Amino acid sequence: MSAVAAATTAAGPENSPPTAAANDGTVRDRLWIWAHAPGAHNKEWNLPSPSRMTPAEGAFYLGVPNLLMIRYQGEPSMPFEPYAISFRPLKRVVWSLTGASAETSEEERKHVLDLARRFPNIVGFVMDDFFQSNGRGALAPEQLRELRSQLTIDSVRRDLYVVVYQQQIELPIQSHLEYCDKITFWTWKSEELQSLERSFERLERVAPKQGKLLGCYLWDYGNRAPMPLDSMKKQCTLGREWMRQGRIEGMIFLASNVCDIELETVEFTRQWIAAVGDKTV
């Protein structure tokens, strides 16, 4: 696993955590795992067997140095320090300010922001399931503006990430995206990956200024079924090519809590990372 990156880069009058494009020379440097508490998806997503894998174990198993920690249905409960301690060997951690289904509270946001003061590898914060079907966000633009003012912690600016799904690209979301640094882009159903190239081009037109990461499901959550292996291979192939072209900063594999249930896509991805991870982007 990569050690926590110590260097920071200048960003105007304040410092920011390292950016993928500037500091990450290998494919592995730019790979992330999306993480939930152990067993988070055991009851409702038609998985073939229950999972017990922890977030840190998921990162270790896939061989990736970066992790996004997302609260799911109230889990884990606060305080989050036990998880943050287990993430110390990781290069970068991004923590949810709005969890799955856009669950959030002022108390939780305050706790997560405070966590970054004590764990320097927390380089950003993510808003999961942020947009509703009408394009309205879990937080209003003025709330996001206020939130951004809190993201400089000990003179280091953290990035604000947001989840955007393929079906949300045409919604009126630009006023919210104005306050976001990075977009994690997801295709909810496997059959929609057939048009991934076109949908990503639309995202680039809608949000030309934001950094982008390609979200790759290891399980077809939209259909509650196995992700077809050909679809997984397509995501990996396109993701690596788009990293080389500079169109995306990285790739995210979802999720830690399906990595120990013998999915074909997980084993393919693990072997793919082992084969290409140490190659130059």
C-alpha positions as CSV (number, residue, x, y, z in Angstrom):
1,M,0.0,0.0,0.0
2,S,1.2,3.5,-0.7
3,A,2.2,5.7,2.3
4,V,0.2,8.8,3.0
5,A,1.4,11.5,0.6
6,A,3.1,14.3,2.5
7,A,3.5,16.8,-0.2
8,T,0.9,19.5,-1.0
9,T,0.6,21.8,-4.0
10,A,0.0,25.4,-4.1
11,A,-3.5,26.6,-5.0
12,G,-3.6,30.4,-4.8
13,P,-3.2,31.7,-1.3
14,E,-3.8,28.3,0.3
15,N,-2.5,24.8,-0.1
16,S,-4.5,21.9,-1.5
17,P,-4.0,18.1,-1.1
18,P,-2.2,16.5,-4.0
19,T,-4.2,16.2,-7.2
20,A,-4.3,13.0,-9.2
21,A,-3.2,14.6,-12.4
22,A,-0.2,16.4,-10.8
23,N,1.2,13.7,-8.5
24,D,0.1,10.2,-9.6
25,G,2.3,8.6,-12.2
26,T,1.0,5.0,-12.1
27,V,-2.5,3.6,-12.8
28,R,-2.6,2.3,-9.2
29,D,-2.1,5.8,-7.8
30,R,-5.4,6.8,-9.4
31,L,-7.6,3.9,-8.3
32,W,-10.1,4.1,-5.5
33,I,-12.5,1.7,-3.6
34,W,-15.9,2.9,-2.6
35,A,-16.5,1.6,1.0
36,H,-19.3,1.0,3.4
37,A,-19.5,-0.7,6.8
38,P,-19.2,-4.5,6.6
39,G,-22.4,-6.2,5.4
40,A,-24.1,-2.9,4.4
41,H,-25.7,-4.5,1.3
42,N,-26.4,-7.9,2.6
43,K,-30.2,-7.6,2.9
44,E,-31.5,-5.7,0.0
45,W,-29.5,-6.1,-3.2
46,N,-29.9,-9.8,-4.0
47,L,-26.3,-10.6,-3.4
48,P,-25.4,-14.3,-3.8
49,S,-24.0,-14.5,-0.2
50,P,-23.4,-12.2,2.7
51,S,-20.2,-10.1,3.0
52,R,-18.2,-9.4,6.1
53,M,-15.3,-7.5,4.6
54,T,-14.3,-4.2,6.1
55,P,-13.4,-1.1,4.1
56,A,-9.6,-1.4,4.8
57,E,-9.7,-5.1,3.9
58,G,-11.4,-4.2,0.6
59,A,-8.7,-1.7,-0.4
60,F,-6.0,-4.3,0.6
61,Y,-7.8,-7.1,-1.4
62,L,-8.1,-5.1,-4.6
63,G,-4.7,-3.5,-4.2
64,V,-5.7,0.1,-4.3
65,P,-4.3,3.0,-2.2
66,N,-7.3,5.3,-2.1
67,L,-10.7,5.0,-0.5
68,L,-14.1,6.8,-0.3
69,M,-15.9,6.1,3.0
70,I,-19.7,6.4,2.7
71,R,-22.2,6.2,5.5
72,Y,-25.0,3.8,4.6
73,Q,-28.4,3.6,6.4
74,G,-26.9,5.2,9.5
75,E,-23.8,3.0,9.6
76,P,-21.2,3.3,10.8
77,S,-22.4,5.3,13.8
78,M,-20.4,8.2,15.1
79,P,-17.7,8.6,16.2
80,F,-15.8,7.6,13.1
81,E,-12.3,7.5,14.6
82,P,-12.0,3.6,14.6
83,Y,-12.4,3.6,10.8
84,A,-10.1,6.6,10.3
85,I,-7.4,4.9,12.3
86,S,-7.7,1.8,10.1
87,F,-7.2,4.0,7.0
88,R,-3.9,5.6,8.1
89,P,-1.8,3.4,5.7
90,L,-3.9,4.6,2.7
91,K,-2.7,7.4,0.5
92,R,-6.0,9.3,0.2
93,V,-9.3,9.1,1.9
94,V,-12.5,11.0,1.0
95,W,-15.4,10.9,3.5
96,S,-19.1,11.4,2.9
97,L,-20.8,14.6,4.0
98,T,-24.1,13.3,2.7
99,G,-24.3,9.5,2.8
100,A,-26.3,7.0,0.8
101,S,-29.8,8.3,0.0
102,A,-28.4,11.8,0.7
103,E,-28.7,11.3,4.5
104,T,-26.9,14.1,6.2
105,S,-27.0,16.3,9.3
106,E,-25.2,19.3,10.6
107,E,-23.8,17.2,13.4
108,E,-22.4,14.6,11.1
109,R,-20.9,17.2,8.7
110,K,-19.2,18.9,11.7
111,H,-17.8,15.6,12.9
112,V,-16.4,14.7,9.5
113,L,-14.8,18.1,9.0
114,D,-13.2,17.8,12.5
115,L,-11.9,14.3,11.6
116,A,-9.8,15.8,8.8
117,R,-8.0,18.0,11.3
118,R,-6.6,14.9,12.9
119,F,-6.2,12.5,9.9
120,P,-4.2,14.3,7.2
121,N,-4.8,11.7,4.5
122,I,-8.5,12.8,4.5
123,V,-8.1,15.0,1.4
124,G,-11.8,15.6,0.5
125,F,-15.4,15.0,1.1
126,V,-18.1,13.4,-1.0
127,M,-21.9,14.0,-1.4
128,D,-23.5,10.7,-2.3
129,D,-27.0,10.4,-3.9
130,F,-27.0,14.2,-3.9
131,F,-29.4,15.0,-6.7
132,Q,-33.1,14.3,-6.8
133,S,-35.0,13.4,-9.9
134,N,-35.9,17.1,-10.5
135,G,-32.3,18.2,-10.2
136,R,-32.7,19.6,-6.7
137,G,-29.7,18.9,-4.4
138,A,-29.7,17.6,-0.8
139,L,-28.2,21.0,0.0
140,A,-29.1,24.3,-1.7
141,P,-26.4,26.2,-3.6
142,E,-26.2,28.7,-0.8
143,Q,-25.6,25.9,1.7
144,L,-22.9,24.5,-0.6
145,R,-21.3,27.9,-0.7
146,E,-21.2,28.0,3.1
147,L,-19.9,24.5,3.2
148,R,-17.0,25.3,0.8
149,S,-15.9,28.1,3.2
150,Q,-15.3,25.3,5.8
151,L,-13.2,23.1,3.6
152,T,-9.9,24.9,4.3
153,I,-8.6,23.1,7.4
154,D,-5.3,24.1,9.0
155,S,-4.5,26.1,5.8
156,V,-5.1,23.1,3.6
157,R,-8.0,23.1,1.1
158,R,-10.0,19.9,0.8
159,D,-11.9,19.0,-2.4
160,L,-15.6,18.6,-2.6
161,Y,-16.8,15.6,-4.6
162,V,-20.3,14.9,-5.8
163,V,-22.0,11.8,-7.3
164,V,-23.7,12.3,-10.6
165,Y,-25.6,9.4,-12.3
166,Q,-25.8,9.0,-16.1
167,Q,-29.6,9.7,-16.0
168,Q,-29.0,13.0,-14.2
169,I,-26.8,14.7,-16.8
170,E,-29.7,16.6,-18.4
171,L,-31.1,17.9,-15.2
172,P,-30.6,21.5,-14.0
173,I,-27.6,20.7,-11.8
174,Q,-25.1,23.2,-12.9
175,S,-25.8,25.7,-10.1
176,H,-24.8,23.0,-7.6
177,L,-21.8,21.8,-9.6
178,E,-20.4,25.3,-9.5
179,Y,-19.4,24.6,-5.9
180,C,-18.0,21.1,-6.5
181,D,-14.4,20.3,-7.4
182,K,-14.8,16.7,-8.5
183,I,-17.5,14.6,-10.1
184,T,-17.8,10.8,-9.6
185,F,-19.8,9.5,-12.6
186,W,-21.9,6.4,-12.3
187,T,-24.0,4.3,-14.7
188,W,-26.8,2.7,-12.7
189,K,-27.8,-0.3,-15.0
190,S,-25.4,-2.5,-16.9
191,E,-27.2,-2.2,-20.2
192,E,-26.7,1.6,-20.1
193,L,-22.9,1.0,-20.2
194,Q,-23.4,0.4,-24.0
195,S,-23.7,4.2,-24.3
196,L,-21.0,5.1,-21.7
197,E,-18.9,6.9,-24.3
198,R,-21.8,9.2,-25.3
199,S,-23.0,9.8,-21.8
200,F,-19.5,10.8,-20.6
201,E,-19.2,13.2,-23.5
202,R,-22.4,14.9,-22.4
203,L,-21.0,15.1,-18.8
204,E,-17.9,16.8,-20.2
205,R,-20.1,19.4,-21.9
206,V,-22.2,20.0,-18.8
207,A,-19.3,20.2,-16.4
208,P,-16.1,21.2,-18.3
209,K,-14.2,22.6,-15.3
210,Q,-14.6,19.8,-12.7
211,G,-12.2,16.9,-12.3
212,K,-13.9,13.6,-13.0
213,L,-13.6,10.0,-11.8
214,L,-15.3,7.0,-13.4
215,G,-17.4,5.0,-11.0
216,C,-17.4,1.3,-11.8
217,Y,-20.0,-1.0,-10.2
218,L,-18.7,-4.5,-9.3
219,W,-22.4,-5.7,-8.9
220,D,-25.2,-4.5,-11.2
221,Y,-27.2,-2.7,-8.5
222,G,-29.7,-1.3,-11.0
223,N,-30.8,-4.8,-11.9
224,R,-29.9,-6.5,-8.6
225,A,-27.9,-9.0,-10.6
226,P,-24.3,-9.9,-11.4
227,M,-22.5,-7.3,-13.5
228,P,-21.8,-8.9,-16.9
229,L,-18.0,-9.5,-17.2
230,D,-17.9,-7.9,-20.6
231,S,-19.3,-4.7,-19.1
232,M,-16.7,-4.8,-16.3
233,K,-14.0,-5.2,-18.9
234,K,-15.3,-2.2,-20.9
235,Q,-15.3,0.0,-17.8
236,C,-11.7,-0.9,-17.1
237,T,-10.5,-0.5,-20.7
238,L,-12.2,2.9,-21.1
239,G,-11.2,4.1,-17.7
240,R,-7.5,3.4,-18.4
241,E,-7.7,5.1,-21.8
242,W,-9.5,8.1,-20.4
243,M,-6.9,8.5,-17.7
244,R,-4.2,8.4,-20.3
245,Q,-6.0,11.1,-22.3
246,G,-6.5,13.2,-19.2
247,R,-10.3,13.1,-19.4
248,I,-10.6,11.5,-15.9
249,E,-8.4,11.7,-12.8
250,G,-9.1,8.1,-11.6
251,M,-11.5,5.2,-11.3
252,I,-13.6,4.0,-8.3
253,F,-14.7,0.4,-7.7
254,L,-17.9,-0.1,-5.8
255,A,-17.9,-1.6,-3.3
256,S,-15.7,-3.0,-0.5
257,N,-18.6,-4.9,0.8
258,V,-19.0,-7.2,-2.2
259,C,-15.3,-8.0,-2.5
260,D,-15.4,-11.3,-0.5
261,I,-18.4,-13.0,-2.1
262,E,-16.6,-14.6,-5.0
263,L,-17.9,-12.3,-7.8
264,E,-16.4,-12.9,-11.2
265,T,-16.1,-9.1,-11.7
266,V,-14.2,-8.7,-8.5
267,E,-11.6,-11.3,-9.4
268,F,-11.2,-9.9,-12.9
269,T,-10.7,-6.4,-11.5
270,R,-8.2,-7.6,-8.9
271,Q,-6.2,-9.3,-11.6
272,W,-6.5,-6.4,-13.9
273,I,-5.1,-4.0,-11.2
274,A,-2.3,-6.4,-10.5
275,A,-1.4,-6.4,-14.2
276,V,-1.6,-2.7,-15.0
277,G,-1.4,-1.0,-11.6
278,D,2.3,-0.2,-11.7
279,K,2.4,0.9,-15.3
280,T,2.6,4.5,-16.2
281,V,-0.7,6.2,-16.9
